[in-house]
Amino acid sequence: MRTNVSLRLRYVAGVSPAKWLRAWADRRPDLPLEATRVDEAGQLLELRAGAADLAFVRLPVDGDEEELHVIPLWEEVAVAVLPKDHAFAEAESLVLADLADEPRAPEQEDPAMTVELVAAGTGWAMMPHGVARLHHRRDVVAVPVTDAPTTRIALVWRVARDDEDIQEFVGVVRGRTARSSRSGGQVEATGPSGDARTDRRGGDKRGAGGSGRTARGRHGGGAGGARRAGAQGRRKGGKRR
């Protein structure tokens, strides 16, 4: 049996694991949690190689589902990242049709570079709210796009690496106390901002599971219920300000 010296966690941009790190340190001071951010393109490389124990990934995941346990957690709304002086910068929300005729910035592998191009005036970019928030800068804004597809964050670990330590961390993420049992069914999965989201285990395999929250706010706080603020009317004579 493997003797653990630490629990190795990997996570993609847009996930803020500090809340769970604190909870784990309180519950298991004997087993440090090592957390490292990874590029989305390689989000499963270390996990599959055995160099990581768990990972917060952005679905979908590639490969054989039978090798992995996948718990979908929360949905991320899509936002349009725009230059601060863009005609739509003051909108509460947008729809895809609003952006159809707007130039799009060249998408880069590094989201920070994509945002850099947006700030330089090359166009707008679409990305999950969490990623836009991570790379926020003063010369751009993020506006929810209410009819754009959402993305989903999931907790993943290898079937071959399923043990009590892994299950205890899963319990922390899913909001179980130290005394709670690991029964199936619906539980409250706590997202990175601390608010509860419904999570459905779905047999520990990849699946829909859970309903994402909706939020409001001009700077990419969420869609689902956010009202458009007459973005088209903010154009002057059909041209940018």
Phi, psi and omega per residue, in radians:
M1 nan 2.385 -3.087
R2 -1.226 2.317 3.061
T3 -1.639 2.009 -3.069
N4 -1.448 2.313 3.016
V5 -1.798 -0.365 3.049
S6 -2.803 2.827 3.041
L7 -1.828 2.140 -2.974
R8 -1.771 1.985 -3.071
L9 -1.959 2.365 3.039
R10 -2.081 2.594 -3.112
Y11 -2.611 2.604 -3.129
V12 -1.565 2.867 3.082
A13 -1.004 2.449 -3.093
G14 1.774 -0.250 3.064
V15 -1.769 2.305 3.112
S16 -1.987 1.713 -3.003
P17 -1.468 0.023 -3.018
A18 -0.969 -0.679 -3.134
K19 -1.026 -0.774 -3.119
W20 -1.311 -0.565 3.068
L21 -1.076 -0.743 3.130
R22 -1.141 -0.771 -3.138
A23 -1.110 -0.696 3.138
W24 -1.182 -0.718 3.140
A25 -1.082 -0.624 3.097
D26 -1.219 -0.672 -3.051
R27 -1.462 -0.675 -3.046
R28 -2.285 1.187 3.118
P29 -1.117 -0.279 3.136
D30 -1.378 -0.240 -3.071
L31 -2.307 1.607 -3.111
P32 -1.044 2.587 3.094
L33 -1.833 2.050 3.138
E34 -1.730 1.960 -3.066
A35 -1.991 2.278 -3.114
T36 -2.406 2.341 3.097
R37 -1.400 2.469 -3.129
V38 -2.234 2.761 3.069
D39 -1.202 2.535 -3.125
E40 -1.061 -0.619 -3.127
A41 -1.078 -0.499 -3.140
G42 -2.040 0.568 -2.982
Q43 -1.129 -0.380 -3.114
L44 -1.937 -0.002 -3.032
L45 -1.046 -0.887 -3.107
E46 -1.205 -0.614 3.119
L47 -1.103 -0.851 -3.123
R48 -1.148 -0.542 -3.128
A49 -1.414 -0.105 -3.119
G50 1.461 0.142 3.122
A51 -1.544 -0.074 3.053
A52 -2.440 2.694 -3.089
D53 -1.755 -0.623 3.128
L54 -2.478 2.809 3.098
A55 -2.639 2.422 2.912
F56 -1.585 2.042 -3.054
V57 -2.136 2.898 3.051
R58 -1.794 2.093 -3.120
L59 -1.209 2.672 0.081
P60 -1.474 2.879 3.051
V61 -1.920 2.572 -3.132
D62 -1.635 2.762 3.030
G63 1.850 -3.010 -3.076
D64 -1.337 2.036 3.136
E65 -1.065 -0.507 -3.083
E66 -1.173 -0.289 3.138
E67 -1.471 -0.269 -2.980
L68 -2.227 2.541 2.856
H69 -1.644 2.290 -3.100
V70 -2.276 2.091 3.064
I71 -1.963 1.831 3.044
P72 -1.121 2.390 -3.053
L73 -1.984 -1.367 -3.066
W74 -2.274 2.745 3.093
E75 -1.610 2.598 3.067
E76 -1.981 2.256 3.068
V77 -1.325 2.694 3.085
A78 -1.577 2.480 3.090
V79 -2.220 2.636 2.993
A80 -1.668 2.114 3.081
V81 -1.574 2.142 -3.016
L82 -2.232 2.672 2.976
P83 -1.056 2.600 -3.057
K84 -1.095 -0.440 -3.137
D85 -1.689 0.239 3.132
H86 -1.203 2.650 -3.134
A87 -1.060 -0.456 -3.122
F88 -1.713 0.095 -3.007
A89 -1.101 -0.459 -3.107
E90 -1.651 0.027 -3.115
A91 -1.212 2.521 3.030
E92 -1.226 -0.669 3.140
S93 -2.753 2.894 3.135
L94 -2.348 2.922 2.923
V95 -2.103 2.874 -3.067
L96 -1.028 -0.596 -3.133
A97 -1.084 -0.535 3.114
D98 -1.080 -0.526 -3.015
L99 -1.751 -0.019 -2.994
A100 -1.007 -0.649 -3.089
D101 -1.741 0.131 -3.137
E102 -1.589 2.406 3.109
P103 -1.130 2.515 -3.112
R104 -1.878 2.393 3.128
A105 -1.201 2.528 3.075
P106 -1.036 2.193 -3.113
E107 -1.359 2.259 -3.132
Q108 -1.857 2.771 3.100
E109 -1.091 -0.645 3.084
D110 -1.605 2.005 -3.125
P111 -0.995 -0.544 3.122
A112 -1.070 -0.623 3.117
M113 -1.273 -0.596 3.056
T114 -1.078 -0.792 3.113
V115 -1.096 -0.640 3.091
E116 -1.041 -0.728 3.122
L117 -1.194 -0.620 3.060
V118 -1.073 -0.824 -3.129
A119 -1.070 -0.513 -3.135
A120 -1.384 -0.076 3.068
G121 1.579 0.296 -3.120
T122 -1.400 -0.217 -3.127
G123 2.576 -2.881 -3.134
W124 -1.903 2.908 3.133
A125 -2.400 2.576 3.069
M126 -1.857 2.336 3.088
M127 -2.790 2.837 3.070
P128 -1.065 2.584 -3.097
H129 -0.958 -0.751 -3.101
G130 -1.078 -0.644 3.126
V131 -1.230 -0.753 3.111
A132 -1.081 -0.686 3.133
R133 -1.139 -0.693 3.139
L134 -1.081 -0.649 -3.060
H135 -1.840 0.365 -3.119
H136 -1.085 2.498 3.050
R137 -2.491 2.883 -2.960
R138 -1.245 -0.340 -3.096
D139 -1.706 0.205 3.043
V140 -2.342 2.824 3.038
V141 -2.274 2.786 3.099
A142 -2.140 2.119 -3.077
V143 -2.056 2.239 3.128
P144 -1.037 2.438 3.052
V145 -1.930 1.839 -2.863
T146 -1.225 -0.427 -3.121
D147 -1.884 0.201 3.082
A148 -1.414 2.599 3.115
P149 -1.044 2.440 3.056
T150 -1.479 2.888 2.993
T151 -2.059 2.921 -3.073
R152 -2.346 2.404 3.052
I153 -1.669 2.451 -3.140
A154 -2.365 2.691 3.003
L155 -1.722 2.256 -3.020
V156 -2.261 2.471 2.975
W157 -2.640 2.821 -3.086
R158 -1.352 2.458 3.067
V159 -1.018 -0.656 -3.118
A160 -1.227 -0.242 -3.089
R161 -2.011 0.546 -3.112
D162 -1.607 1.948 3.116
D163 -2.513 -3.011 -3.065
E164 -1.110 -0.640 3.127
D165 -1.126 -0.788 3.109
I166 -1.052 -0.836 -3.096
Q167 -1.116 -0.558 3.110
E168 -1.195 -0.693 3.089
F169 -1.176 -0.694 3.061
V170 -0.984 -0.713 3.108
G171 -1.096 -0.672 3.100
V172 -1.080 -0.801 -3.121
V173 -1.139 -0.644 -3.092
R174 -1.493 0.086 3.009
G175 1.466 0.277 3.113
R176 -1.450 2.504 3.054
T177 -1.402 2.986 -3.128
A178 -1.075 -0.449 -3.106
R179 -1.604 -0.122 -3.085
S180 -1.279 2.615 3.049
S181 -1.447 2.885 3.113
R182 -1.694 0.917 3.121
S183 -1.349 2.756 -3.131
G184 -1.407 -2.867 3.125
G185 1.561 -2.911 -3.087
Q186 -1.408 2.399 3.034
V187 -2.406 3.005 3.090
E188 -1.648 2.008 3.084
A189 -1.647 2.198 -3.057
T190 -1.638 2.173 -3.104
G191 -1.428 3.101 -3.022
P192 -1.148 -0.402 3.140
S193 -1.597 0.009 3.019
G194 1.666 -0.054 3.137
D195 -1.690 2.605 -3.007
A196 -1.384 2.493 3.045
R197 -2.292 2.449 3.133
T198 -1.218 2.343 -3.118
D199 -2.252 2.229 3.124
R200 -1.914 2.150 -2.997
R201 -1.087 -0.768 3.072
G202 1.117 0.654 3.059
G203 1.235 0.370 3.100
D204 1.134 0.208 3.114
K205 -1.901 2.985 3.120
R206 -1.060 2.402 3.135
G207 -3.061 -3.140 -3.124
A208 -1.292 -1.182 2.986
G209 0.930 2.018 3.010
G210 1.631 2.721 3.046
S211 -2.112 2.298 -3.127
G212 -1.274 2.713 3.112
R213 -1.476 2.855 2.972
T214 -2.107 2.644 -3.124
A215 -2.539 3.092 3.141
R216 -2.235 2.842 3.048
G217 2.509 2.505 -3.097
R218 -1.138 -0.624 -3.025
H219 -1.640 0.867 3.013
G220 1.346 0.458 -3.139
G221 -1.214 -0.323 3.086
G222 2.664 2.983 3.060
A223 -1.962 -2.205 3.014
G224 0.723 1.301 3.128
G225 1.974 -0.239 3.098
A226 -1.283 2.432 -3.103
R227 -1.661 2.480 3.021
R228 -1.220 2.543 -3.079
A229 -1.935 0.704 3.093
G230 1.080 0.877 -3.052
A231 -1.052 -0.678 -3.119
Q232 -1.092 -0.578 -3.122
G233 -1.247 -0.177 -3.136
R234 -1.457 -0.112 3.027
R235 -1.312 2.563 3.047
K236 -1.841 1.932 -3.132
G237 1.093 0.453 3.117
G238 1.353 0.145 -3.132
K239 -2.129 2.853 3.122
R240 -1.193 2.648 3.029
R241 -1.307 nan nan
